Amino acid sequence: MPAGWGAPIYGKLDGELAGALMSINAVKGVEIGAGFAAAALTGEQNADTMRSGNDGVRFGSNNNGGVAGGISTGQPLVARIAIKPTSSILTPVESVTRDGENVEVRTKGRHDPCVGIRAVPVAEAMMACMLADAKLRHRGQVG
């Protein structure tokens, strides 16, 4: 992932990525880099330090998941999603009718007991589409 894609305010790369991944059915959470674990770190622990050497600039860590201030850093882009369990299962569940009457609903037919297995290629494709948009936007801004 090249450095410099994204924007510091509107069109932040991590914001666009989170929005794209959240638009996938059954996704209930998105984290970039260290994600929620970053809340337990100090600022010093979470900082992605940089050093210059013979091979160019190197990062000491990638807690920010390849994005700093909404712009790609050149490090690997890291995103994780949380998938909710399928609610349309054969076990009866309580519900109400539109008139407010209590009913038991049982879903019939073929349903996948786990959407997580299919979610991996869907999430990868969504990330690829979002990055293609980011590349075109970057090219439009800087040539």
Disulfide bonds with the S-S distance in Angstrom:
none
